[in-house]
Amino acid sequence: MNEQYIKLRELNRSHAAQAYHFPMSSDRLNRRLSADVDLALLLVDLVGARVAARFLAARGADFALICRVLAEPARRRSASRQTA
């Protein structure tokens, strides 16, 4: 299987597991948003920036964050590789 598809599937599973935990602490919200951004970067490669932007907006990301993440994807990718 395609490596990106596998990661996309894993991220979708983590989103489904997090959907039923209310109320969320700010730490949990930050982790969810971080996972959303990672997933959006995969979506950019798979289906384009427009779909990724819509995904982030639907998940509650603000406009400035969406623009920053999609305008500078290499910056985010290098940061996530360092922590992983």
Phi, psi and omega in degrees: 000155178295134182300320180294322179297318180297316180295319178301316180296318179296318179295321177298320178297319180294325177295318180296321180292327182279343187295339185254015181254099179232149347286155181264141173284165180296329178296317179293321177298319179296319178294320178296316179296321177298317177294323177298319179295317177300316179295320179298322178294326174292321179298324178303314181291325185275315188229357175111163185292326181298314179294319179298319179295318177297320178300310181297320178297319179294332179272002174096009177288142179280164186301319181297319179296315180301313180298315182297314182294317183282334179281331183230062184295330181295325179297317180290318182297319181291324178293319180288331177289328179291324182274342183279000000 
